[in-house]
Amino acid sequence: MNLQLRPALVSFLALSALTGLAYPLVITGLAKVIFPSQAGGSLIVKDGKVIGSEWIGQSFTSPRDFWGRPSATVDTKGDALPYNGASSGGSNLAPSNQDLHKAIQERITALRAADPKATGSVPVDLITASGSGLDPHISPASAAFQIHRVAKARGLDEAKVRNLVVAQIEGPQLGVLGESRVNVLKLNLALENLPPK
């Protein structure tokens, strides 16, 4: 029995050290060397202060800002806490669920109230949460839907805001993966640099 136990224990400890310590340390070290920004969380810094990450959305509610996708994340008590990275996940409500229909209608009403001149159809990503609840991007159509409201609230020329939105559009990854999108935080930061009319 001891002849079998000792090699099994040594193998267990060796494999644990290799796969549980050595491998993660090597991969993390390589990531920090090859992709330093991504390994560090793709943080966005303004005036020497971290204000967010490229990969986690933020809650913008001012009419002066572009708004992102709704977030379905919650805190540990079950209260809504938008873009809570510790509780990533969708609402898991089925398309036939009345609570989902009610939430969508409330979002449409809020968007229409914020800009009564936005009479076109509301882009779906402005009224439905993503699967993670943390999505930092919106579609170009969602950004375009908000141009009039943001330009009016900031006293900016609509054409300048439209040009800024177009400049912020990111194409599909590697040219083929996914769809074109706009990072809401980056767009709102760029908006701060536009001079008023």
JOGI-V314415 format. One record per pair of residues at least 24 apart in sequence whose ideal C-beta (glycine too) atoms are under 8 Angstrom apart, sorted by the first residue. I is the first residue (numbers start at 1). GAP is how many residues later the second one is. D is the distance in whole Angstrom. If there is no record, write none. Layout:
i = [I | I]
gap = [GAP | GAP]
d = [D | D]
This chain:
i = [44 | 44 | 44 | 46 | 51 | 51 | 52 | 53 | 54 | 54 | 54 | 54 | 55 | 55 | 56 | 56 | 56 | 56 | 57 | 57 | 57 | 57 | 57 | 57 | 57 | 57 | 58 | 58 | 58 | 58 | 58 | 59 | 60 | 60 | 62 | 63 | 63 | 63 | 63 | 63 | 63 | 64 | 64 | 64 | 65 | 65 | 65 | 66 | 66 | 66 | 66 | 66 | 66 | 66 | 66 | 66 | 67 | 67 | 67 | 67 | 68 | 68 | 68 | 68 | 68 | 69 | 69 | 69 | 69 | 69 | 69 | 69 | 69 | 70 | 70 | 70 | 70 | 70 | 70 | 71 | 71 | 71 | 71 | 72 | 72 | 73 | 73 | 83 | 83 | 84 | 85 | 87 | 88 | 88 | 88 | 89 | 89 | 89 | 90 | 90 | 90 | 90 | 90 | 91 | 91 | 104 | 111 | 114 | 115 | 115 | 115 | 115 | 117 | 118 | 118 | 118 | 118 | 120 | 136 | 136 | 136 | 137 | 137 | 137 | 137 | 137 | 138 | 138 | 138 | 139 | 139 | 139 | 139 | 140 | 140 | 140 | 140 | 140 | 140 | 142 | 143 | 143 | 143 | 143 | 150 | 154 | 154 | 154 | 155 | 155 | 156 | 156 | 156 | 157 | 160 | 161 | 161 | 164 | 164 | 164]
gap = [141 | 142 | 145 | 143 | 134 | 138 | 133 | 83 | 82 | 129 | 131 | 132 | 79 | 81 | 27 | 29 | 78 | 80 | 25 | 26 | 77 | 78 | 79 | 80 | 127 | 128 | 24 | 25 | 78 | 126 | 127 | 24 | 124 | 128 | 91 | 51 | 52 | 86 | 87 | 89 | 90 | 86 | 89 | 90 | 85 | 123 | 126 | 72 | 77 | 80 | 84 | 116 | 118 | 121 | 122 | 125 | 59 | 71 | 79 | 117 | 67 | 68 | 69 | 70 | 116 | 56 | 57 | 59 | 60 | 61 | 66 | 68 | 69 | 33 | 37 | 56 | 57 | 58 | 59 | 58 | 62 | 63 | 64 | 57 | 61 | 60 | 61 | 50 | 51 | 49 | 49 | 46 | 44 | 45 | 46 | 42 | 43 | 44 | 39 | 40 | 41 | 42 | 43 | 38 | 42 | 24 | 34 | 35 | 31 | 33 | 34 | 37 | 31 | 27 | 28 | 30 | 31 | 25 | 47 | 48 | 49 | 33 | 44 | 45 | 46 | 47 | 43 | 44 | 46 | 40 | 41 | 42 | 43 | 25 | 26 | 29 | 40 | 41 | 42 | 40 | 25 | 26 | 39 | 44 | 41 | 37 | 40 | 42 | 41 | 42 | 38 | 40 | 41 | 40 | 34 | 30 | 33 | 26 | 27 | 30]
d = [6 | 7 | 7 | 7 | 8 | 8 | 5 | 8 | 6 | 6 | 7 | 7 | 8 | 6 | 6 | 6 | 5 | 6 | 8 | 5 | 6 | 5 | 4 | 8 | 6 | 8 | 8 | 6 | 8 | 7 | 6 | 6 | 7 | 6 | 8 | 6 | 8 | 6 | 7 | 8 | 4 | 6 | 4 | 5 | 7 | 5 | 7 | 7 | 6 | 5 | 6 | 8 | 5 | 5 | 6 | 7 | 7 | 8 | 7 | 7 | 7 | 7 | 8 | 6 | 4 | 5 | 7 | 7 | 6 | 5 | 5 | 8 | 6 | 8 | 6 | 8 | 7 | 7 | 5 | 6 | 5 | 7 | 8 | 4 | 4 | 4 | 7 | 7 | 6 | 8 | 6 | 7 | 5 | 6 | 5 | 8 | 7 | 6 | 6 | 7 | 5 | 7 | 6 | 6 | 8 | 7 | 8 | 6 | 7 | 6 | 4 | 8 | 6 | 6 | 8 | 6 | 7 | 7 | 6 | 6 | 6 | 8 | 4 | 6 | 6 | 7 | 7 | 6 | 6 | 7 | 7 | 6 | 7 | 7 | 8 | 5 | 6 | 7 | 6 | 8 | 8 | 8 | 5 | 7 | 7 | 7 | 8 | 7 | 5 | 6 | 6 | 6 | 6 | 5 | 6 | 7 | 7 | 6 | 6 | 6]
